[in-house]
């Protein structure tokens, strides 16, 4: 058994699931405690500290979402992952908005369970460390911090300039997708804000939105601008553009999370996407968000081989493909955002800046593939 990595509370009214999850996480090095109901879990949380909570959503009495709401009143940092055997998109979405790190579907994939809990606890530790660091800063360090912030701003401006240059290079190759990357970045930010992600996560998603198609620089103009269906060889080449993009960005170590989003933004929730066939929570959350925003803009934009799809028809794609091509929680959040926009209450636009960049053109793949 590994060295102890933190305390986890497993909450489920089914003893067999409680025991299985606790056994798996204990084997991963966590100290696990179990509760058979939300009421019992709330008592245990009030009496002790936990690094993470893994809870069923549907339980007799207080359900998992209400339990999460009460826990957040006293502990804003504990990492919470929800489980459900009968997914209800509105309930899962509410859990995400209350600060749940992610949700897992039953029957559980134990490898995905371990990976998700690891990521949730790591994020919680980083958030706590950052808060403690800021709380303990002495006044004499503030001036230096301001200087560093200015230097970071200068680097950021230089970086954004580099993004523009890369985008212009792609624009010169693919004239039909002008503005696509900027729109994908903005739509992705709206979804991320709807899900209450942190500003750091939102900025990474914004950057990934601008850069998601940069790998198409490595694809011939004759393929990118072909007015008809691509042949199988051409389609296989286009499917490599997320890999090309990751290779282009790989030397920039600070973009590690962004590169993962870009590499996997064409993966499907059911595992039938590309380039690696990842599924569910194995796909980075930011990539799942990009996939929705990318497809929406591709559908509603003019292409050399078709006209733009009407808004209502495009939105129906996300209803039909929720849970297969798209993460159902992300698709639901996106549809909610679009309804708010149509009702005159749009989500605020991104505050990181805007630049007309370029898009990916779909190939001879499914009509819903951006």
C-alpha positions in Angstrom: 0.0 0.0 0.0 1.2 3.5 -0.9 2.0 6.2 1.6 -1.2 7.8 2.9 -2.4 10.5 0.5 -5.3 12.1 2.3 -8.7 11.3 4.0 -11.6 10.4 1.8 -15.3 10.0 2.9 -17.3 7.6 0.8 -21.0 8.2 1.0 -23.5 5.7 -0.5 -26.6 3.9 0.8 -25.5 0.7 -0.9 -23.0 -1.1 1.3 -21.4 -3.1 -1.6 -20.6 0.1 -3.5 -19.3 1.8 -0.3 -17.0 -1.1 0.4 -15.8 -1.5 -3.1 -15.0 2.2 -3.5 -13.3 2.5 -0.1 -11.3 -0.7 -0.8 -10.1 0.7 -4.1 -9.1 4.1 -2.7 -7.5 2.6 0.3 -5.4 0.5 -2.0 -4.5 3.7 -3.8 -3.1 5.1 -0.6 -6.0 7.1 0.8 -7.4 6.8 4.4 -11.1 6.0 3.8 -14.2 6.4 6.0 -17.7 5.4 5.0 -21.2 6.8 5.5 -24.4 5.2 4.6 -26.5 8.4 4.3 -26.1 12.1 3.7 -27.2 12.8 7.3 -24.4 10.6 8.7 -21.9 12.1 6.3 -22.8 15.7 7.4 -22.2 14.7 11.0 -18.8 13.2 10.2 -17.8 16.3 8.2 -18.8 18.5 11.1 -16.5 16.5 13.4 -13.5 16.0 11.2 -11.5 17.1 8.2 -11.6 15.4 4.8 -9.5 16.0 1.7 -12.2 14.5 -0.6 -15.8 13.3 -0.6 -17.1 10.7 -3.1 -20.9 10.7 -2.8 -23.9 9.1 -4.5 -26.4 11.6 -5.8 -29.6 9.6 -5.3 -30.0 8.5 -1.6 -33.0 8.3 0.7 -33.6 11.4 2.8 -31.1 14.1 2.0 -29.7 13.6 -1.5 -26.1 14.1 -2.6 -26.7 17.6 -4.1 -28.3 18.9 -1.0 -25.5 17.4 1.1 -23.0 19.2 -1.2 -24.8 22.5 -0.7 -24.6 22.2 3.1 -21.0 21.1 3.0 -20.0 24.1 0.9 -21.5 26.4 3.6 -18.7 25.3 6.0 -15.9 24.0 3.7 -15.3 25.6 0.3 -12.2 23.6 -0.4 -13.0 19.9 0.0 -12.8 18.0 -3.3 -16.2 16.4 -4.1 -16.9 13.9 -6.8 -20.5 12.7 -7.3 -21.7 9.3 -8.5 -25.0 8.3 -10.1 -26.6 5.2 -11.5 -29.5 7.1 -13.2 -28.1 10.3 -14.7 -30.3 13.4 -14.4 -28.7 16.2 -16.3 -30.3 19.0 -14.3 -29.1 17.4 -11.0 -25.6 16.7 -12.3 -25.4 20.2 -13.7 -26.5 21.7 -10.3 -23.8 19.6 -8.6 -21.1 21.0 -10.9 -22.3 24.5 -10.3 -22.1 23.9 -6.5 -18.4 23.0 -6.9 -18.4 19.3 -7.5 -15.1 18.5 -9.3 -16.7 15.9 -11.6 -19.3 13.1 -11.7 -19.0 9.4 -12.4 -21.6 7.1 -13.8 -22.4 3.7 -12.3 -21.4 1.0 -12.8 -18.0 2.5 -11.8 -14.8 2.1 -13.8 -12.3 1.8 -11.0 -9.4 3.1 -13.0 -11.4 6.2 -14.0 -12.5 6.5 -10.3 -8.9 6.5 -9.1 -7.8 9.0 -11.7 -10.7 11.4 -11.0 -10.2 11.3 -7.3 -6.5 11.9 -7.7 -7.1 14.9 -9.9 -9.8 16.3 -7.5 -7.6 16.0 -4.4 -4.6 17.5 -6.2 -6.6 20.5 -7.3 -7.9 20.9 -3.8 -4.4 20.8 -2.4 -3.2 23.4 -4.9 -6.1 25.7 -4.2 -5.4 25.5 -0.5 -1.7 26.1 -0.9 -2.4 29.1 -3.1 -4.8 30.6 -0.5 -2.4 30.0 2.4 0.4 31.6 0.4 -1.6 34.7 -0.4 -2.8 34.9 3.2 0.7 34.8 4.6 2.3 37.3 2.2 4.1 40.1 4.1 3.7 43.7 3.1 7.3 44.0 2.1 6.7 41.3 -0.6 3.8 43.1 -2.2 6.0 45.5 -4.2 7.9 42.6 -5.7 4.7 40.8 -6.4 3.5 43.8 -8.4 6.7 43.8 -10.4 6.3 40.1 -11.1 2.7 40.8 -12.1 3.8 43.4 -14.5 6.4 41.1 -16.0 3.7 38.4 -16.3 1.5 40.9 -18.1 4.3 41.7 -20.5 4.9 38.0 -21.2 1.2 37.4 -21.6 0.9 40.2 -24.1 3.9 38.7 -26.0 2.2 35.3 -25.8 -1.1 36.7 -27.2 0.8 38.3 -30.0 2.3 34.9 -30.8 -1.1 33.4 -30.8 -2.2 36.1 -33.3 0.8 35.3 -35.5 0.0 31.6 -35.5 -3.6 32.3 -36.2 -2.8 34.5 -39.1 -0.6 31.8 -40.5 -3.5 29.4 -40.4 -5.9 32.0 -41.8 -3.6 32.3 -44.9 -4.2 28.6 -45.5 -7.9 28.3 -44.7 -9.8 31.4 -45.7 -13.3 29.8 -45.1 -12.9 29.7 -41.3 -12.2 33.3 -40.4 -13.1 34.1 -36.8 -13.8 30.4 -35.9 -11.1 30.2 -33.2 -12.1 33.4 -31.6 -15.8 32.3 -31.5 -14.9 28.9 -30.1 -12.8 30.5 -27.4 -15.6 32.8 -26.4 -18.3 30.1 -26.4 -16.0 27.8 -24.4 -15.5 30.6 -21.8 -19.3 31.1 -21.5 -19.8 27.3 -20.8 -16.9 27.3 -18.3 -18.3 30.3 -16.5 -21.7 28.7 -16.4 -20.1 25.7 -14.7 -18.3 28.0 -12.2 -14.8 27.0 -13.1 -11.9 29.0 -11.7 -10.5 32.0 -13.6 -7.3 30.2 -14.2 -9.1 27.2 -15.7 -11.3 29.6 -17.8 -8.2 31.4 -19.1 -6.6 28.1 -20.1 -9.8 27.2 -21.9 -9.8 30.5 -23.7 -6.2 30.0 -24.9 -7.0 26.4 -26.0 -10.0 27.7 -27.9 -7.8 30.0 -29.9 -5.1 27.3 -30.5 -7.3 24.2 -31.0 -6.9 24.1 -34.8 -3.3 25.4 -35.1 -2.2 21.9 -36.2 -3.9 22.5 -39.5 -0.9 24.6 -40.5 0.6 21.2 -41.3 -2.2 20.2 -43.7 -2.1 21.2 -47.4 -4.4 24.0 -48.6 -5.9 21.8 -51.2 -7.3 19.6 -48.5 -8.4 22.4 -46.1 -10.2 24.2 -48.9 -11.6 21.3 -50.8 -15.2 22.1 -51.8 -16.4 18.5 -51.7 -16.1 15.4 -49.4 -12.6 14.3 -48.4 -11.4 10.9 -49.5 -10.4 8.5 -46.8 -6.6 9.4 -47.0 -7.4 13.1 -46.8 -9.7 12.5 -43.8 -7.1 10.5 -42.0 -4.7 13.4 -42.5 -7.2 16.0 -41.2 -7.8 13.8 -38.1 -4.1 14.2 -37.2 -4.4 18.0 -36.7 -4.9 17.8 -32.9 -1.7 15.7 -32.7 0.1 18.2 -35.0 -1.1 21.1 -32.7 0.2 19.3 -29.6 3.6 18.9 -31.2 3.7 22.6 -32.2 2.9 23.7 -28.7 4.9 21.1 -26.8 8.0 23.3 -26.3 6.0 25.8 -24.3 6.0 24.0 -20.9 3.6 26.5 -19.3 0.9 25.4 -21.7 0.7 21.8 -20.4 -3.0 21.9 -19.5 -3.8 23.8 -22.7 -2.0 21.2 -24.9 -4.1 18.4 -23.3 -7.3 20.3 -24.2 -6.1 20.9 -27.7 -4.9 17.3 -28.3 -8.2 15.8 -27.2 -10.9 18.3 -28.3 -12.1 15.8 -31.0 -12.5 12.9 -28.6 -16.1 11.7 -28.1 -17.7 11.0 -24.8 -18.6 7.5 -25.9 -15.0 6.8 -26.9 -15.6 6.9 -30.7 -13.6 10.1 -31.4 -10.0 10.7 -32.3 -7.0 10.7 -32.0 -6.9 8.2 -29.2 -10.5 7.1 -28.6 -10.7 8.4 -25.0 -14.0 8.3 -23.3 -15.9 9.9 -20.4 -13.8 11.4 -17.6 -10.6 10.3 -19.3 -11.1 13.3 -21.6 -9.9 16.5 -19.9 -12.8 18.7 -18.9 -11.6 21.6 -21.0 -11.4 19.4 -24.1 -15.0 18.3 -23.5 -16.0 21.9 -23.4 -14.0 22.8 -26.5 -15.7 19.9 -28.4 -19.1 21.4 -27.9 -18.1 25.0 -28.7 -16.1 23.8 -31.8 -18.9 21.7 -33.2 -21.5 24.5 -32.7 -19.5 27.1 -34.5 -18.6 24.7 -37.3 -22.3 23.8 -37.8 -23.5 27.5 -37.8 -20.8 28.8 -40.1 -20.6 28.9 -43.9 -18.2 26.2 -45.4 -17.0 25.8 -49.0 -19.0 22.5 -49.2 -22.3 23.6 -47.4 -24.2 26.5 -46.0 -24.6 27.4 -42.3 -27.0 25.2 -40.3 -30.0 27.1 -38.7 -29.6 27.7 -35.0 -32.5 25.5 -33.9 -31.3 22.6 -36.1 -27.8 23.0 -34.7 -29.0 23.0 -31.1 -30.9 19.8 -31.8 -27.6 18.1 -32.7 -26.5 18.6 -29.1 -29.7 17.2 -27.7 -29.4 14.2 -30.0 -25.7 13.6 -29.4 -25.7 14.2 -25.6 -24.0 11.3 -23.9 -22.5 9.9 -27.2 -20.4 12.5 -29.0 -20.7 15.1 -26.1 -20.5 15.0 -22.3 -24.2 15.3 -21.3 -23.4 17.9 -18.5 -21.4 20.1 -20.9 -24.1 19.8 -23.6 -26.8 20.8 -21.1 -24.7 23.7 -19.9 -24.2 24.9 -23.5 -27.9 24.6 -24.3 -28.7 26.6 -21.2 -26.2 29.3 -22.2 -27.7 29.5 -25.7 -31.3 29.8 -24.3 -30.1 32.6 -22.0 -28.5 34.4 -24.9 -31.7 34.1 -27.0 -33.8 35.4 -24.0 -31.6 38.5 -23.8 -29.5 37.4 -20.9 -26.1 36.4 -22.4 -23.2 35.2 -20.3 -20.5 37.8 -20.0 -18.0 37.7 -22.9 -14.4 36.7 -22.1 -12.2 39.4 -20.5 -8.9 38.0 -21.9 -9.1 39.9 -25.2 -10.5 39.1 -28.7 -8.8 38.4 -32.0 -10.3 37.1 -35.3 -8.7 33.7 -35.7 -9.5 30.6 -37.7 -11.4 27.4 -37.7 -11.3 23.8 -38.4 -13.2 22.6 -41.4 -15.1 19.3 -41.0 -14.2 16.5 -43.3 -15.9 13.4 -44.6 -16.7 12.5 -41.1 -20.1 12.6 -39.4 -22.1 15.7 -40.0 -21.8 16.7 -36.3 -18.0 16.5 -36.3 -16.4 19.9 -36.3 
